[in-house]
Amino acid sequence: MGNGGYDVSHYGVSLAYEPKSGQLSGTAVITARAGKALSAFNFDFKGMDVRSVTVDGKAAEVSRAGQEMTVRPRDYIRKGAEFRTSVRYAGKPVTITDPDGSEEGWLRTGDGALGLGEPTGSMAWYPGNHHPSDKAAYDITVTVPEGLKAVSNGELRSERTSGGRTTFSWHAGEPVASYVATVAIGAYETKTYEIKSADGRKLPVYVAVDPAEANASEKVLDRIPEVVAWEEKNFGAYPFSSTGAVVDREGDAGYALETQNRPVFPGAPDLGTLVHEMAHQWYGDSVTPKSWRDMWLNEGFATYAEWMWEEDHGGDSAQQTFDALYRGDYYEDAANGRAVWAFPPATPSSAAHISGSPVYERGAMVLHKVRQTLGDDTFRTILKGWAATHRHGNADTADFTAYVEKVAGGGTGPKSQKAQKIGELREIWASWLYGDGRPSRP
């Protein structure tokens, strides 16, 4: 996934969908800046037929091999030049099955569709540089039969009905990694209101729920303001300009996903899942991994957010959850209990492992070890500081360990004590983050 030679700054994606036939037609206008002189460049795009491609208004040659779409513009693109590629396409978008067996891409539902992207699915419904390191602003416009709604990232700018079809226009001004871009189409019931962010902003909340899930979802979705406020207290001001959720029918997808601004849930979520996916708005969506190898920075943080929520709301403490995982009694069966030690969270050995238990639970255990070592006050400084330092950017595991060591070595206190803490942190990295198997001591 991903292509070199350029950096995308904006996607303008216009889609028209017919749920009965499953036909999708689209135009993607991709604005990018050349990082080097280009006589050709590639996009990731799987399935559907490409009807035409232009670069800066001039017809370009196109060839395709697998998911690679090669564009040869008529004119040479200079290093540093901004260029705009328009791709017209149509067909039935594909569903992609990952090495771990999960499905993504374009998922047809009973009354519409879900476009889900982690890690490779976005290339099923629009061409682009589909790598987490290349984030961009988005304008997504979707036309559907009247009576259906189309939900995407950011804020709803307009909703227009004409000739039996309705067009929804969405704008996401903050950078979006393509794997958390989304389109959700269905006969949703919607609810909109505003909440106040910790930094004084008014945050629009847009919630879309399949009618079959409305009653079961109501109580937990009504807690979105409470969850956002709690996470702002712990992680810093909410990083985006809107929030919300999409709840489709149970079984329409095999997992919840932290799609930017409004996570997608298959069926009514429980409170822990809501806390988890909303925490990703800070850790994963705003601070995005440089590569898929760094997924524990997403899932470890979001999993630890669940532990902290439980601790703050009368459930098990994070220490109790950590201890149960270490002992192996966190899971009902031994095989799952052993899975957390299957590989180091910072070095998943294959694409099938990036959503494995070590990335989630052992990733959270790494954070708890940092908390044990540095204390609650410093740990909460790290939670907020990490999110603020890399806000709307990308970071990897080396950035994180260096950041934590910098915090541990700062402030007042004897140099010897700081050096000891940094030494203890490096033992954590060696044993818990990069080490094989279960560390000898909890």
N, C-alpha and C positions, 0 to 999 in steps of 0.2 A: 504494500500500500504506500501511496505517496510518490511524489515525483520532484526532482530537483530542478534548479535553474530559474525559479520564479517564486514569488510570494503573493498569494491572493489577498486582496484587501476587501473585496465585496462579491457576494453572490446575489444576483437577481434571478429568482426562479419563478416562472409562471407555469402553472399546471392546470390541466382540465381533466377531470376523471369521470368515468361512467361506471358506476358500481355493478350494474347488471352484466356488462360485457367484460369488465376488468380492464378496459382500455384506458391508457393514460397518454396524454400528449403534453409536451412541455417545451419550453425554451429556457435555457440557462445562459445568462449573461455573466461572464466571469471576468472581473477586473483584477489585474495582477501587475506586478512590477518585475521586470527581468533582472535576475541576479547575475546574469552573464549574457553575452551575446547569444541569440537564439536563431537558429534556422529551422528548428522544430522543437516541439514540447509535447508532453504527455498529460492526459487526464486518466483517472480511474473511472471506468464506466462499464457496467456489466449488463448485458441484455439490451432489449429495445433496439429499434432501428434509428440510425442517425440520418436525418433528412437533409440537413445542410449545416455548414460551419462557415462563419466569417471571422476574420481577425481585423479589427479596426475598420469594419465595413466592407472588406474585400474578401471574396470567396477564397477558401483555403482547401488544400488537399487533406484527406483524412484516410487513415488506415487503422484497422483494429485487429488485435490478437489477444484473445482471452479478455481480461479486464483492462488491458492497456489500449487506450485510444490515442493515436499519434496525430498531431496536427502540424501541417507544414504551411506556414503563412506565405502569402505571395511576396511580402517584403521582409527582409532581414530585420529582426528586432534588436535594437541596440541595448547594451548593458545599461541598466538604470532607467530604461524607458517604461512608461506605463502603457499597457495594451489591454484591449477589450475583445474577448472571444465570445461569440454568440453561437450556441448549439441548439438546433431544432431537432426534436426526436419524438418518437411515438412507438406504441406497442403495449404489450402486457409486461409490466415489470416483474422481475423474478424475486422469489424468496431464496435467501442464501442460508445454507446450513453450515455452521461453524465446526471446527474440529472437535469442540466439546459437545456437539449435538444440538445446540440451541439454534433457533431460527430467527432471522432478522431480514432486513431489506424491506420489501413491500409485502405486508401481510394482509390478505383480504379478510374482511370480517363480515358478519351477517348483514350489516347495513352500510358498509363503507370500506375503510382500509386504515392500516397503521404503517407509517414509514418510520422504521427504527434502525439506528445506525451502528450500535456498538458490537464489534469493532469495525466491521467492513460493510454494513448494510446500506449506507447512504449512497454508494455507487450504483445501487439498483434503481434509484429514482432521479438522480441528477449527476452529471459529470462534474469532476472536480479534483482537487488535490487532497485526497481523503487520507490524511495523516494527522494525528493529533497536534503536531507541532506547527501546522499552518492554519491559524484561526482567522476568521474574517467576520465582517458585518453581513447581515442577511436581510433581504426583502423577499418574502415568499407570498405569492398570490395563487390562490386555488379556487377554481370554478367547479361547482358541483350541482347536481339537480336540486331545485328548490325544495326546501324541507329538511335538507341535510345541512350540517355545519362542518366547516373545515377549520381546524385549530393548528397553530404552529407556534414558533418561538417569538418572544418579544411582546409587542403591544399590537392590538387590533387597530389598524388605521382606518379601515372602511369595510362596509358590508353593503353590497349592491345587488338587487335582484332585477332581472330583466329576461323576458322570453322563457320563463320557466327554469332559469338557472341563477344561482347566487354566487357571487365572487367575494371572497374574503381576502383582505390584504393585511399582511403582518410584517412588522418591522422590528428587527433586533439590532440595536445600534452598538451594543458591546460585543467584543469578539466572541465568536462561537466556534468551537471545534466541530468538524462535520459529523462526528459520531454522536453528538448530542443535539443535532438538528432533527426536527421531526415534522411530520404532517399527520394529523389524526382526523379522519372523516367519518361522520356518523350522525345519527339522529339524536344528538346530545341535548340534555337539559343544561343550561348554562346559568352561572351566577357570577355577578361582578360586584366588587366593592373595593374600598381602599383601606389600607392600614398605614400607620406611621412608622417609618424606619427609625432605627436608633440614632441616625444622623439627621433626623428631622424631615426627610423626604416623604412624600406621599407615594406609596407603592400600590399600583393597581393590582388587584387579585382577580384572576380569571379562572373559573373552575368549570370544566365540561364533564358531564357524567352521563353514561348510557342510562336510559330510563330503568332498565332492568336492575341496575346497581344503585339507584338513587337512595332508596330507603336504607340499605346496608351501609352506604358510604357517608350518610349525612353527619353522624356524630363525629367521626374521625376527621372529615374534611373541615368541619366547623372549628377544629383546633389548629388550623394552619396559622392564624395569627399568633397563637400561644407558642407554637413550635418555632416560628420565625423569631419571635422575641427572645425565647430561650437560647436559640442558636446565635443570635446577635450578641447576647450577653457573653457567650463563651468564645465565639469565633470572630467577633467584630461586625461592623455594619454590613447588612445584606449587600452583596456585590452587584446586583443587577437592578434594572428599573421596573421590573414587574415580577409577579410570582403567581402561583396557582397550581393546578393539577388537571390531569385528564384521566378519567376512569372509564375504561372500556369493559366489555363483558369478560367474565372469567373464562379463560381458555383462548381469548383472542391473541394473547402473547404468552410466552412461557415464563415471564419474569417482569418485574418492575424495572424502569430505566429512568436515570436522572436527566432526561431531556431538559435542555436549558430553559429556565423560567418556570416551566411547569412539567414536573415528572409525570410519566405515564404509568398507570397501574392496571393490570389485568384483573378486574374484580375489585371489590372494596378492600382497601389496604388496612392492615392493622396499624396501630399507632407506631410501633417500632419501625415498620417499613417506611412510614411517612417521615419519621425523624431521620432515618438513614438516607433516603433519597433527597430530602431537603438539605441535609448536611453536604451532599455532593455539590450543591450550588457554590459552596466555598471551595471544597476539596474535590477537584475533578473538572468542574465546569469553569470556574474562575481561575484556579490554579490547576492547569492541565498538564498531564505528563508529557515529557518530551518524546517518549516512545512507549509502546505497550509493555515493555519490560518493567516500567515504573508504575504499573497499575496498583500496587499496594499503597501508593500515596493517595489514591482515590478510595479504595475499599477499606484499607486499614483505618483511615480517618473516619469514614462514615460508619464503620462498625463500632469504633470506639465512641462515636457520638451516641449510639444506642446504649452502650454501657453507662455513659455519663448521665443520660436521661433517666435510666432506671435508678441509678444512684441518687439522683436529685429528686426522684418522685416516689420514694418509699419502697423501691425494689432492691435487688442485690446490689452491693457495692461493686465498683469496677474490680476491686481486689478479689472479691468472691467469685466473680465471673472468670477472672484470670486464673485463679486457683483451680476452679472446676475444669477449665480447658486443659490446664497442665496435668491434672490427675487423670483426665480422660473421661470423667463422668458428666461432661457437658452434653455429650451425645448419648442416645439410647443404645447404640450398638458400637461395638469395639472398632469396626472398620472405619466408621466416621471419626471416632476418637483418634485413630492413628493418622487419618488423612491430613490433619493440621501440621504434621511433621514430614509430609511427603517430599517437600522441596523448600529451599529458602525463599522467603517472600520476595526478595529483591532480585532473584535469578530464576524465574520460571523457565523451565527447560524447553517448552514448546508452546505453540499457539493454543493448544488444548488446555493449558494450565493457567492462563491469565485470569480466569475466574474461579480458580481452585481455592479450597479452604485455607491454605497458607497465606494467600493474598489477602483474604478477609480477616480471619481470626488471628493468625499469627502476626499479620500486619498490625492488628490492634494490640496484640501483646507487646510488640516492639514499642509502641507508644506508651503502654503502661509501664514498661521498664524505664523509659525516659522519665516518666512522672515519678516513679519510685526513687530514682537517682537524684533528681533535681528538686523535688518537692512540688506541691500543688501550685504555689504562686508562680514559680518560674515556668512550670508546664503550661499554665494558662497564658502566660506571656508568649510562649512559643506558639500556641494554637492561633492566637490573634496575629502575632508578628509574621508567621509563615504565610498566612492568608493575605496579609497586607503587602508583604514584600514582593510577592509574585502575582498580585492581583491582575487578572486578565492576561496572564502570561503563561509560560511553560517552565517546568522545573523537573529535575530528575533526582534520583536517590542521592547522588553525590552532593547536589545542592542542599538537600535536606540535612544530611549528616553534618555538612560544613556549617549550616545555619545553626543547628542545635549546639554544636561545639563553640561557635562564636558567642551565643547567648550564655553558655555555661562559663566561658572565660571572661565575660564582661562584668561590669558593675564593681562594687566594692568587695573587699575581703582579701585574705592572704593569697598570694600567688600559688603557694603550695596546695591550698585547698582547691583552687580552680583547676590546677594541673591534675589533681587527684580525680575530680569530677570528669574531666575530659578523658582521662585514662579509663574510668569506669564506663563512659559512653562508648569508647572504642571497643571495649569488651562486649558490650551489647551488640554493636554492629557485627562483630566477628561471630558471636554465638547465635544471636536471635535473628539477625537480618540476612546474613550471608552464610551462616553455618548449616551443615547438614544434620538432620535428625533433631531429636529433642535435647535441648541444653540440659546439662547435668543438674543445674540448680534452678528453681523457679525464680 
